[in-house]
Amino acid sequence: MIRRIDPKTIVTVAVLLVVFAIALLRANHWQIPSSWNGWRALTARRAPSNPEDGIYAMFDAARAGDAQAYLDCFSGPLRDQLAATAREDDSAKFRSYLLSQNSGVQGMAVTITDRPNPDEARARLEYVYNDHNEIQNIHLRKEGSRWKIVDMDAAQPEQPVVPYGTNATD
């Protein structure tokens, strides 16, 4: 017995697959070129990376205890120094160090203080804890499409004018 497939079913399934594919591509920030001159391919349109992204990536990796992602946020001699420290400690010890260093952080604020050129930036990072804040100056450099930390000062404690968690009516 030969089963015949209805052409309407084939067309319907094909249209649904195309619509699904376009929806998936659009959800991932792809767009169909407005002009097909030259048979341009579909292109991804990512938001340009900014210096703050490098700092937030470092903080997120540390909070997750992801040592490799943390090291990937750094470059130059600073990265070499951190990688040597990670090698000296076993991976579990370095992971617990990353987690413990950021466990008390309630929030953070990043301010770009200087942009000497498009591929270099200096930032002021303020960590907010329950009882104090810490200020740290960071130097970043763009490598490819990512911003990486190339130097950072030691964090300096600072007493905030209004402590974290203070009621707004006090």
N, C-alpha and C positions, 0 to 999 in steps of 0.2 A: 504494500500500500504506500503510495507516494503522497506525502503531505505537502500541500501547496501553501507557501507563505504569502500572505496578503501584502501587496505593495504599500498599502496605506500604513500597515504596521511597521514596515521597514523605514518609511519616511518619518513616521512619528518617533520611533526610537532614535533615528539619526538626529532629528531636530532636538530632542531632549538631551542627547549626549553633547551636542554643540553648545546648547544653553548652559548645561552643567559645567562644561569646560571653561566657557567664558566667565561664569560666575566664580569658579575656582581661581582663575587667573586674576580677576579683578580683586578678589579678596586678598590676594598676595601682592597687591599694588602693581600689577601688570596692566598695560593698556594696549588696545589695538591701535596701531598707528593711524593717524587721521588721513594719511596719504599712502597709497600702496605703490607710489612711484619707486622704481628700483627694487621692488620686492623686499622692503625693509622687514626685518624679523620683529617679532614681539619683543619688547624691551621691558626690563624691570625698572621701576622708578622709585628709588629709595631716597628717603630724606637725607640730606647731606649730614655727615657726622660732624659733631661739634666737640670742643674740648670737654665740656661737661659730661659727654657720653663716656669718655675714657675714665673719668673719676667714678661715675656711677657704676660702670662695669667692674671696676676694681672693688668697690664697696659690696656690690651684689655677689661677686665671686667669694669674697672673704666671708660674708654672712652665710653663704651656702657651704663653706668649707671646701670649695673646689680649688685645690692648690694649682692645678695646671692653668685654669682660667685666670686665676689671680696673677700668676707669673706672666701670662700673656698680655696683661695690662701694662707691663713695664718694658723698658728698653734700655740698652746701653749698660754701663757699669752697675747701675742700680739693680737691673734685672739679674746680672751675673752674681751680684752679692746675695740677692734673695734666693736665687736658684742654688747657690752653694749652701746657704742655711737650710733650705729644704732638703738637700741631699744629705747633710750631716744628721738631721733629724730623720726619723722614719716618717713615712707618709701620714700615719695616724697622729703622730705628735705634732707635725706641722699643721694638719687639718684642725686639731683641737686648739692650737695656738690661734689660727685664723678665727675660729668660732668664738673663743674667749675674748679676743681683742675687740670684737664688735658686738658682743652680747649686751652690753650696757648702753649702747648708743640708742637714743630715742629718736634722733633725726639728724639731718645734716643740711647745711646750706653751702652752695658753691657759688662763688663770685669770680668772674674772669676779671683780673686786675690789669693785664697788659697783653697786647697782641702785637709784638714787634714785627711779625710778618704773617702771612696767611697759614703757614705751617708750624707756627710756634705760639705758645700761650703760657701765661702764668696765671695761676688761680689761687684764691684764698678759700680754704676748706674749713668749715666750722662744724665740729661734731657737737651735738647736744646730748648731754647726760642728765640724769635726774638732779644732781647737785652741782654740776659745773659744766663749762664748755671747754673745748680745746680747739685752738686755731693752728692750722698747718698751711704753709705755703708750698705750692706744687708747681713744677715746671713740666709742661707737656710738649710733645712734638708729634706732628702728623706723619705717620708711616703708612703709605698706601692710602686706604680709606679710613684707617683707624687712628685715633689719638692715643698715644702711649705716654705714660709717666716716665720721665727721664731723670728727675731729681725731686727730692722733697725734703723740707726741713723737719726737724723734730717737732712734735706737737707741743704747744705751749698752753698750759691751763689758764683759763680766764673765768673770773666770776661774773655771771650775767647780772644785768641790772634787775631783771625780773626772772627769778628761778623758774625752771620748767615745771609745769603743773600748777602754777599759781592761778587761783580763781581770778577771773577778769573783774570781779566786783570788789576785790580787796584794795 
